[in-house]
């Protein structure tokens, strides 16, 4: 077996590291979101835009907070926001206290895309539940939520 075959050969769950076990499903979800959004008429949205639309969403948040959530630089986030602003998904406005900071607000098209994202995610959950079985899918979500809430993710 050559190196390339060895790297792509499937391993059992015990041998696989958690990063791959979480990354591959997350990437599949993101691809599915973009495909669904594009089919629904949001043709200009691409994978990088998911950094802005990820839970809990950008509405009422400063760009720096969005950058921290996404794990990207403020400059990269501002580039995504400029793109989405040009496309009519978000608007930037001043803060209530009148400072220099900007707040992101979803525009009408942004709200529509965010609603479509939730619809697609509900479809994915139904499909995964059917594939894994309802009890196992609920357990998977419970375990992931437990990790989410734990100090492990901080």
BELKA-V354159 format. One line per field, one symbol per residue. phi: phi as a letter, one per 30 degrees, with the letter a starting at -180 (. if undefined). A space follows every 50 residues. Layout:
phi=???
This chain:
phi=.ddddddcddcdeddddeeddcddddddddddddedddddjcdddbeedd ddddecjcdicdedddddedibdddddddddedddedicbbcbddedidd dcccbddeddddddddedddddddddddddddjedddddedddddddedd ddcc
